[in-house]
Amino acid sequence: MSEDRRLDVLRAIVEDYVATKEPVGSRALVERHSLGVSPATIRNDMAALEEGGYIAQPHTSAGRVPTDKGYRLFVDQLSTVKPLSSPERRAIGTFLETAQDLDDVVDRAVRLIAQLTHQVAVVQYPSLRRSALRHVELVPVGMRHLLVVLITDTGRVEQRTLELGADLDESVVARLRTRLNVSAAGRRLSELPLALGELAEGFAPADKTLVNAVVAVVEETLAQESEERVVLAGTANLARVGSSDVRSIGPVLEALEEQVVLLRLFSEMAEDSAAVAVRIGRETQHDGLIETSFVTTGYGDEGGGSVARIGSIGPLRMDYPGTMSAVRAVARYLTRILAQ
């Protein structure tokens, strides 16, 4: 059997099964696809694919359906991700670019993926642990109160009010603001203790209390706000898939509620070399997700890295090229917006 023809037959079976929800027979393949061989040859190819574990026969006298192994081979052989149409791309850009702040951006992104894929959308919130500081602002509020504002490169804003034991000297505050941004701007959380550790050395002894207090509140804020969390949308879409796709919705919902499960998957999939990573069925290593697939990609760093991930969870019988395209497109717009 020709290796290329086997892949063509498998691709046709996956595409037809995704489109029709019905097991695919050799007659249907001959009628719908120009495979260039006889029905008997296709039957032989299907028998070989079944023997290899790529397709299976759900019951007697039925066509064949892809297995997890078959979907994996299909996804691995995708040479290109189906591009979105120009109207779809414009709609994504317009919808995200009108967001007011980071929370609004994340909320819009997760709802957008759910709408585009008709599946469950998952967005990992950019944590301060992976973000870098863009700017630190110090704003005197009265004589003995100082507002400390941290702005990250992902658009996240954290504010803390510091109460002091002496009146503020605005010239010292201005110099500290400058020194803080020179030392900390652009640095990751892990780099900050060293960067800020010697900041007080350039100030008079009388001002070191203020400097140390500000440094302490910056470090405490970063430590407190470094937790991981994810945002979901489209869980109702699970109820719309057929019983042949996900036999029991309960375990899937329970898995989705366990953020630690999703965060583990995001972390593992971040190590994949593929730009868009896919986990199929049992590859998720979670019993509640064995009838689903998870498509993710990174976002947030135009330099090629990422500060978080975005993805879609749906049935094994999903439109993989379409889902991968939607996830990638939203991630790219999200990265562009966060960089502004």
Buried (B, 14 or more C-beta within 10 A) or exposed (E): EEEEBBBBBBBBBBBBBBEEBEBBBBEBBBEBBEBEBEBEBBBBBBBBBBEBEBBBEEEEEEBBBBBBBBBBBBBEEBEEBBEBEEEBBEBBBEBBEEBEEBBEBBBBBBBBBBBBBBBBBBBBBBBBBBBBBBBBBBEBEEEEEBBBEBBBBBBBBBEBEBEBEEEBBEEBBEBBBEBBBEBBBBBBBEBBEEBBEEBBEEBEEEBBBBBBBBBEBBBEBBEEBEEBEBBBBBBEBBEEBEEEBBEEBEBBBBBBEEBEBBBBBBEBBBEBEEEBBBBBBEBBEBEBBBBBBBBBBBBBBEEEEBBBBBBBBBBBBBBBBBBBBBBBBBBBBBBBBBEE
